[in-house]
Amino acid sequence: MDLRDLRYFETIAELQHLGRACERLHRSQPALTSAIRRLEAACGAALFEKAGRGIRLTEAGRVLLRWARRMRFDVEDARRELSALGAGLSGQVRLGIVPTAAQFLLPQAARQLLAEAPAVSLRTVVGLVDGLRVQLREGALDLVVGTEGAPASDLVSERLAEDTIVVAANQHHPIFRGRPTLADLVAWPWALQQPGAPTRDWLDHTFDRAGLPRPRVQVESSMLLVLPALIAETGLLSFIARRHLQGPGALQGLREVPVPEATMRRHLVVIQRAESYLSPAAQRLVELLRRGDPGGAAQDDQSAMGAADAGDAAGAADPDA
C-alpha cells in the first residue's frame, strides 16, 4: 500500500465526501478515485458505500482507517525520533489541556521547561477533554492533560493530581449565615457551564438523585475560567475547582460553601497514544507536570476537613458574612 494513497483515504474518510476531499487535498477526483481503487484491490474489499449525497466507510473501510492512522503515526514518530537524535531538548510540543490544568499546572511547568530548553516551542490547545482526546487520536496533539475517563485501548494515561470541585460564592453571600444543605442551594441562582460539560452534568445529576430541582442557572458560560471572577462580583453560586479558593492562584473574595454531597473529586491525568513516540522535550514536560502540582490531593484533603469549621468561625464573628 502506498502511504500517499492512505493519506488520501484518511481525508476522504474524515469528510465522507469525495468533492470536499478534492478541495482539501488539491487533487482531482480521478486521482482520488484511483487511489481508493488501488487500496480496495490491495484489501480485496470495498472501502466506501453511498450514503445520501455522500459516502461512508464500510466495515472493511473502518478497519483500514484504524491501521492507516497507526501507520501514519509510526512514520511521523520515526521522523521525529530521527530528527531528535543529538538535538537534545528542542522542537515543538503540542499539548491539549483542560482549563483548570491550564491555569494551575501548566504555567510553572512551562516556565521551567523553557528556562531549561530555550529551543523548545509549546503549542497549547485549551478545551474539554472529550474534544482533546479526538485531536490526540487524530495525531494533532502529542499529549493531553485532562480529567480521568474510562480506559481506552489506544490511549495510556498517568495520574498527575487530584482536583476537587466545590460550590463557591462571594464571601458575603447570605448562604453562609447558617449550615447550608443541598436543599438550601436550590433557592439561589447560579452561574454554571453549559449542559454537557462534565462538572455541570455531575452537579445536575446530584440534585436529580436527591429528588431536588436542578440549579436555577442565571448565567451560563462556555468558558470555565470566567466563573470565579463572575461570582466574586455577583450573588450567584457556582461549581468550581477548590484551587480557585486557596494557594497562589486564589481569587480574593470567594469562599467555599461546605456541602459534602455537592463536592466532586476527580483526577487530572496526562494522556498519550499507546506506544507513541514522545520527544525528549515532551517527556521533560510530563516530568515537570508530574511534580509541579501546587494544590495537590493532600492540601485538598486538609481543606475539606477544615472548610466547615472555618465557615462556622467566620459566621460567628460576622452574622452578615
C-alpha positions in Angstrom: 0.0 0.0 0.0 1.2 3.5 -0.9 1.4 5.9 2.1 0.1 8.7 -0.1 -3.0 6.6 -1.0 -3.5 6.0 2.7 -3.3 9.7 3.4 -5.9 10.5 0.8 -8.1 7.7 2.2 -7.9 9.2 5.7 -9.1 12.6 4.4 -11.9 11.1 2.4 -13.0 9.0 5.4 -13.0 12.1 7.6 -15.0 14.3 5.2 -17.3 11.5 3.9 -17.4 13.4 0.6 -15.1 13.0 -2.4 -15.6 16.5 -3.7 -14.7 18.1 -0.4 -11.7 15.8 -0.1 -10.5 17.0 -3.6 -10.7 20.6 -2.3 -8.7 20.0 0.8 -6.1 17.8 -0.8 -5.9 19.9 -4.0 -6.2 16.8 -6.1 -8.6 15.9 -8.9 -11.5 13.5 -8.4 -10.0 10.9 -10.8 -6.7 10.9 -8.8 -8.5 10.2 -5.5 -10.8 7.6 -7.1 -7.7 5.8 -8.5 -6.1 5.9 -5.0 -9.2 4.3 -3.5 -9.4 1.6 -6.2 -5.7 0.7 -5.6 -6.4 0.3 -1.9 -9.6 -1.7 -2.5 -7.6 -4.0 -4.8 -5.0 -4.5 -2.1 -7.6 -5.1 0.6 -9.9 -7.2 -1.6 -13.0 -5.4 -0.3 -14.9 -2.2 -0.9 -13.9 0.6 1.5 -16.8 3.0 0.9 -20.5 2.9 0.2 -23.0 5.5 -0.8 -24.9 7.4 2.0 -27.3 10.1 0.7 -25.3 12.7 -1.1 -22.0 11.5 0.4 -20.2 8.3 1.2 -19.4 6.3 4.4 -16.9 3.7 5.4 -17.8 0.0 5.1 -16.7 -2.4 7.8 -13.5 -3.0 5.8 -13.0 0.7 5.5 -13.2 1.2 9.2 -10.6 -1.5 9.8 -8.3 0.1 7.2 -8.8 3.5 8.7 -7.6 2.3 12.1 -4.5 0.8 10.6 -3.9 3.7 8.3 -3.8 6.1 11.2 -1.4 3.8 13.1 0.9 3.6 10.1 0.9 7.4 9.7 1.7 7.8 13.4 4.6 5.3 13.1 6.0 7.2 10.1 5.7 10.6 11.8 7.1 9.2 15.1 10.1 7.7 13.2 10.8 11.1 11.5 10.6 12.9 14.8 12.7 10.5 16.7 15.4 10.5 14.0 15.4 14.3 13.9 15.7 14.4 17.7 18.9 12.4 17.7 21.6 14.6 19.1 19.3 17.6 19.2 18.6 17.4 22.9 15.6 19.4 24.2 14.3 21.1 21.1 11.3 21.0 18.7 7.7 21.6 19.3 5.4 20.0 21.9 1.7 20.0 21.0 -0.3 19.9 24.2 -4.1 19.8 24.7 -5.2 20.8 28.2 -8.4 21.4 30.2 -8.9 24.9 31.6 -8.2 24.1 35.3 -4.9 22.4 34.5 -4.0 25.2 32.1 -4.4 27.7 34.9 -2.9 25.8 37.8 -0.5 23.2 36.5 0.9 24.5 33.2 2.5 27.9 34.0 5.1 26.6 36.4 5.9 23.6 34.3 6.2 25.7 31.1 8.4 28.3 32.9 10.8 25.6 33.9 10.8 23.8 30.6 11.5 27.0 28.6 14.2 28.0 31.1 15.9 24.6 30.6 15.4 24.5 26.8 15.0 27.8 25.0 14.9 26.0 21.7 11.6 24.3 22.6 8.3 25.7 21.4 5.0 24.9 23.1 1.7 24.9 21.3 -1.3 24.6 23.6 -5.0 23.9 22.8 -7.4 24.6 25.8 -10.7 22.7 25.7 -12.9 20.0 27.1 -11.2 16.6 27.4 -13.5 14.7 25.0 -12.6 17.0 22.2 -8.9 17.0 23.1 -8.9 13.2 23.0 -10.3 13.3 19.4 -7.4 15.5 18.4 -4.9 13.3 20.2 -6.2 10.2 18.3 -6.0 12.1 15.0 -2.4 12.9 15.7 -2.9 16.7 16.0 -1.7 16.6 19.6 1.2 14.8 21.4 -0.2 14.9 24.9 -3.4 15.8 26.6 -3.8 16.9 30.3 -7.4 16.4 31.3 -9.7 14.6 33.6 -9.6 10.8 34.0 -12.1 8.9 32.0 -12.9 5.3 31.0 -9.9 3.3 29.9 -9.2 3.1 26.2 -7.0 0.5 24.5 -5.4 3.1 22.1 -4.6 5.6 24.9 -2.5 5.4 28.1 -2.7 7.8 31.0 -0.9 8.7 34.2 -2.4 10.5 37.2 -0.9 13.9 37.9 -3.1 15.4 40.6 -6.4 15.3 42.4 -8.9 18.1 41.5 -11.8 18.8 43.8 -14.8 20.8 42.5 -16.9 22.6 45.1 -19.8 25.0 45.4 -18.5 28.5 45.9 -19.8 32.1 46.3 -18.9 35.6 47.2 -17.8 35.6 50.8 -20.7 37.9 51.8 -23.4 35.6 50.3 -26.4 35.0 52.6 -25.9 31.2 52.2 -23.1 31.5 54.8 -25.5 32.6 57.6 -26.2 29.0 58.5 -25.1 25.5 57.8 -26.2 25.0 54.2 -27.5 21.7 52.9 -28.0 20.5 49.3 -31.7 21.5 49.5 -30.7 25.1 50.6 -28.7 25.5 47.3 -31.9 25.2 45.3 -33.1 28.7 46.5 -30.3 30.6 44.9 -29.4 31.5 41.3 -26.2 30.0 39.8 -23.5 30.7 37.2 -22.5 27.4 35.5 -21.0 25.9 32.4 -23.3 24.7 29.7 -25.0 21.3 29.8 -22.7 18.6 28.5 -19.7 19.9 30.5 -18.6 17.1 32.9 -18.9 19.2 36.1 -22.2 20.6 35.1 -23.7 17.2 34.3 -22.3 15.8 37.6 -23.9 18.6 39.6 -27.3 18.3 37.8 -27.4 14.6 38.4 -26.5 15.1 42.1 -29.7 17.1 42.5 -31.7 14.6 40.4 -30.6 11.7 42.7 -31.7 13.7 45.8 -35.1 14.4 44.3 -34.4 18.1 44.1 -34.8 20.6 41.3 -31.7 21.3 39.3 -29.8 24.5 39.9 -31.5 27.6 38.6 -28.9 28.9 36.1 -29.0 32.7 35.7 -25.6 32.9 33.8 -24.4 30.2 31.6 -20.9 30.3 30.1 -18.8 28.0 27.9 -15.7 29.5 29.4 -14.9 27.8 32.8 -12.3 30.4 33.7 -14.9 33.1 33.6 -16.9 31.7 36.5 -14.7 32.5 39.6 -14.4 36.2 38.7 -18.1 36.3 37.8 -19.3 35.0 41.2 -16.9 37.2 43.1 -18.8 40.2 41.7 -22.3 38.8 42.0 -24.7 37.0 44.3 -24.5 33.8 42.2 -23.4 30.4 43.3 -21.1 28.3 41.1 -19.3 25.0 40.9 -15.5 25.5 40.5 -12.2 23.9 41.4 -11.2 24.4 45.0 -7.8 25.6 43.7 -9.5 28.9 42.9 -10.1 29.4 46.7 -6.7 28.6 48.1 -3.0 28.9 47.3 -1.1 31.2 45.0 -3.9 31.3 42.4 -6.7 32.1 44.8 -9.2 34.8 43.9 -9.9 37.1 46.8 -13.5 37.4 48.0 -14.5 33.8 47.3 -15.4 31.2 49.8 -16.4 27.5 49.6 -20.0 26.5 50.5 -19.3 23.3 52.5 -21.9 20.8 51.2 -20.3 17.4 51.1 -22.9 15.9 48.8 -22.0 18.6 46.2 -18.3 18.0 46.4 -16.9 16.3 43.3 -13.5 14.6 43.3 -11.7 13.8 40.1 -8.2 13.2 38.9 -6.1 15.1 36.4 -4.1 12.8 34.1 -1.7 13.1 31.2 -2.8 11.1 28.2 -0.8 9.9 25.1 -1.4 7.5 22.3 -0.4 3.9 23.2 3.2 3.1 22.1 3.6 6.6 20.5 7.0 8.3 20.4 7.4 11.3 22.8 10.2 13.7 22.1 12.7 14.4 24.9 11.0 17.8 25.3 7.6 16.2 25.7 9.0 13.7 28.2 10.5 16.6 30.2 7.2 18.5 30.2 5.5 15.4 31.6 8.1 15.1 34.4 7.6 18.8 35.3 3.8 18.5 35.3 4.0 15.3 37.4 5.9 17.1 40.2 4.6 20.6 39.8 1.1 20.4 41.4 0.8 23.4 43.7 -2.5 22.3 45.1 -2.4 18.5 45.4 -4.6 15.9 47.0 -3.0 16.3 50.4 -3.8 20.1 50.5 -7.3 19.3 49.2 -7.9 16.8 52.0 -6.8 19.3 54.6 -9.0 22.0 53.2 -12.0 19.7 53.1 -11.6 18.8 56.8 -11.3 22.5 57.7 -13.8 24.2 55.4 -16.8 23.8 57.6 -15.0 24.8 60.8 -13.6 27.9 59.0 -17.1 28.8 57.8 -18.6 28.5 61.3 -15.9 30.7 62.7 -16.4 33.4 60.1 -20.2 33.2 60.5 -19.9 33.6 64.3 -17.7 36.6 64.0 -19.8 38.3 61.5 -23.5 37.4 61.1 -23.7 39.3 57.8 -20.8 37.4 56.2 
